[in-house]
Amino acid sequence: MPPTRTPLAPAAPPAVDLTAAQAHVLAGQTAAPSYAGYNVGQYIELVGPLDTGALEEAVGRTLDEAPWLRFSVTSAGGRFRQAPVPARPPVRRLPRLDTSGAADPVAAAVDLVRGQLACPPRLELLIDPVRPDAVPDLAGAVLVTTGPRHHLLVQYFHQLVVDGYGVALLSRRIAERYTALVGGAPVAPSPFAPVSVLADAERAYTASAAHAADLAAWQERYADLPDPVWPAGRTAPAGDTALRRTVPLDPADGAVVAAAARAAGVTWGEAVVAATAAHLAERTGAREATLALFATARTAPGTLRVPGTALNVLPVRVPVGAGDTFRTLLGRAAAELTFLRGHQRVRGEELARTLWPALPGTRVPGPLVNLRPFESELDFAGTRGHVVSLASGPVDDLSVSASCHPDGRLRLDFDANPALYDAASLARYADGCAAALVALAREPDRAARALVRGLAAGTAGRPGGGRPGAGSPGSGPGRRPGGPEHDTETGALPLLPSAHRLRAAHAAVERLHESVLLRVPAGLRAAPLRQALAALARRHPALRLALRRTEGIWTQEIRPAVSAPAVTDPGTLRRIGVAGRTGAERDGLMSDAARAAAAALDPGTATVLRAVWFDAGPREPGRLLLLGHQLSVDDVTWQLLGDELSALYGEFAHGEHGADEVLPPAGGLAAWAARLTSEAQSTARISELPHWSALAAGGAGRAWAATEGGHRLVTALTLPTGDGHPLDALLLTALTRLATGRPRLHDGTGLLVDLELPRPGAAPRTAGRLTSAHLVRLPLDTTGRAGSGEPGPTYRRVARDLAAVPDHGQGLDQLRHLNPQTAARLSNLPGCAIRYRRRTVPRAAGADGWGPAPAPEWRALDVPGASLPLAGPLELVADTEALPDGGASVTLRWRWSDLLFGPDEARRLAEEATQTVRALLPERPEPARDHPSP
């Protein structure tokens, strides 16, 4: 039954400036009011069962979530601004057509849509309109039935309101909403950010020193200005529509291209750019090909969440010498794209005016290249949605759009200006370029120009025949790279206890993080490593976690992969070459990189993961720094991610077993949060309340002055083989003896310790900070003198006190944060105490060469601001690592308040406490089994 939709009358957001991309489009549309080339469109082919009522609901609601897609343009004050206008009527209807009776139903549907795309907008109704509620809709959709269980969801947009990336955001949201409606599941909150985010980011960037630096970098790179090269030898004004030639490469040829790209350490996108450059240079006789590449220009926080227009077109120059091989060109293309991505916010129009002032128009020269990394397949409640582009905007000469399907197929769409090409000449160019791509990939070490020349002359035919996609005999089909392609957990996430603890600290949390330094095999490649990190984020929802704070109220959401920085942001991974560097130089580079990675974290935009690869060259193992926000990682997280990352890298780099075949399922974060909330209301958990209420009644504790710094020291010890090692009891015994007679360490009623322990065994196999924390107040030694007497009696008292804690203390977080009734009873728990945390170090490197780096190297990872301010006298972190003989190596990381202790005293006390533990080990009393052993 179609869902019932309550009419909405959303309030219009305030007017904001046009983005630079919008201003460019509006200028072009205003200059040629009857021009329709800025209309873009696509359709989603749906083959299978379809609830048309639910689809109408999903499309309408999604458009309502982006009210800035319908606006009027005002020119007050000498500048154009966009003023969103609510949809009229509030309930959007999804128009429906039926072409199932046509000889070719899909072609008939496409012809109808192209007729719609040929209609320009009415500017008189758009700019300073007399009736703002009558502005034209520049975004919409039509559902076309082409046969039984076969539909096309056609989407049309004007580039004034949304670009290709924004269309992908909208399409994914429609599929997400439809799936939830059909399945009866709650719909996740809207992932969209308003268009003002784009406008504000652009305004800030244009006024910054970064803009001037980026512009200077472009001018330096193009100081020896290359001559423009056009496939047709000239340009002409773009027509309302373009000719199209689609050349699909089948999985076999797609696999050839992917293999050549992997071997060069790049992606299929660089392969398309390199082949396009080689084909263009040979066709025109130019020594260098200049292409015009589409860029998203969305690097500022929050901009990846905006369905709007930010599209930029920037130059890419690829010299093609007579003896240059495809492998060489792949390297040049990769370097060019890396430069472009690092400076992509400089507007192409500005570069065109600065670098090519004599050229007509306002775009950089060369054929357009559009690499479409957006999803080509969507899930509509089990019905596959296949995305097909129909029009991508103005074409003054020729453009090629490339997309890659999950099964390895490449699709190349060539659009041409009808004033310069007819169908036959476009087909020759498109088929030749596609054939060159495959032939170059098959023989990457041959001279590229000669190979392309041979193809044109018919003397270097492809082994599988002349048709792109035919493949060669015996070539295997492409296989989808590892890891699940779809994120199964998105939407609102209740705060976990760890998030409540951070909220209660009332401190800055933006840069709080933990990190791990891994030893990685020599000769890694950046592209598959970046793919593996993105796959991790798809598998683990905590790596897509965004934090929102509104007037002190915290909420969290799990972002869809399409808008998660760990998936979409190339800056997630940074490469630093360290080959030939001294140990001290490497330490310095690691320290600087760790600080920069921490500074890049922003939980507000779900930027919660950063990675830095220290590349030591092809013969020496490198290092990989993984740095995650404290909301998203704990010690178990690093073990999970390290194990999975090696498997995923092997899949993407070497085509080994699919990660989705060999890795166990991950996820379950939302279910775990729901389980904890449910447990907090249970009778069993509430029965623990008297224990914690007694602790609250014991006094508010002592208020120490907080410090951002502290004296950081490291000591170490080894626990022998045995049936369990009660490390918590041993260390708390040492702290109790240390505190006796030293008032700076206690509050007069006992030693108050805040314990954070590893996640329980029932926790899901997923990233996240799933630790539990609780308080314990330990009586001081009755001797009243620090360190006097035998430690055995103190140990037994501490062990008994720990054993008396209900359920290892896992219930306090729940009762304190997840049950409103019990939270009120526990509001006066003492707040400042010694902080103690036990963690597990990732396992040693396996046969594949992945594992933790040597402990001394980790010193470079110490970054100020990584943890909360020290609100008590001491923080102690015990890192435990299992040894082959069954024992454990323990590294004790001490942080003493620099307001209470001098550096020498802090070191003396740390060594004294460590020696107390060693003294207990040889003749340790019967092990306490109250806490899980490390």
Secondary structure, DSSP 8 states (H G I E B T S, - for coil): ---------------EE--HHHHHHHHHHHHSTT--TTEEEEEEEEES---HHHHHHHHHHHHHT-GGGSEEEE-GGGS-EEEE---SSSS----EEE-TTSSSHHHHHHHHHHHHHT----HHHHBS-SSGGG---SEEEEEEEEETTEEEEEEEEETTT--HHHHHHHHHHHHHHHHHHHHT----------THHHHHHHHHHHTSHHHHHHHHHHHHHTSS------TTSS-----SS-EEEEEEE-HHHHHHHHHHHHHTT--HHHHHHHHHHHHHHHHHT-SEEEEEEEE----STTGGG--S---EEEEEEEE--TT-BHHHHHHHHHHHHHHHHHTTTS-HHHHHHHH-TTSSSSS-SS-EEEEE-S-SEEEETTEEEEEEEEE-S--SSEEEEEEE-TTS-EEEEEEE-TTT--HHHHHHHHHHHHHHHHHHHHSTTSBHHHHHHHHHHTSS--TT-SSTT---TT-------SS-SS----EEE---HHHHHHHHHTS--TT-EEEEEEEE-TT--HHHHHHHHHHHHHH-GGGGEEEEEETTEEEEEE--GGG-HHHH-GGGEEEEE-TT--HHHHHHHHHHHHHHHHHH-BGGGTB-EEEEEEE--SSS-EEEEEEEETTT--HHHHHHHHHHHHHHHHHHHH--S-HHHHS-----HHHHHHHHHHHHTSHHHHTTHHHHHHHHHT--------BS--EEEEEEEEE-SSS---HHHHHHHHHHHHHTT-GGG--SS-EEEEEEE---TTS-SS-S---EEEEEEE---TT-STT-S-HHHHHHHHHHHHHTSGGGGHHHHHHHHT-HHHHHHTTT-----EEEEEEE------TTS-EE--GGGGGGG--TTSS--B-SSEEEEEEEEE-TTS-EEEEEEEEE-TTT--HHHHHHHHHHHHHHHHHHSTT--S---SS---
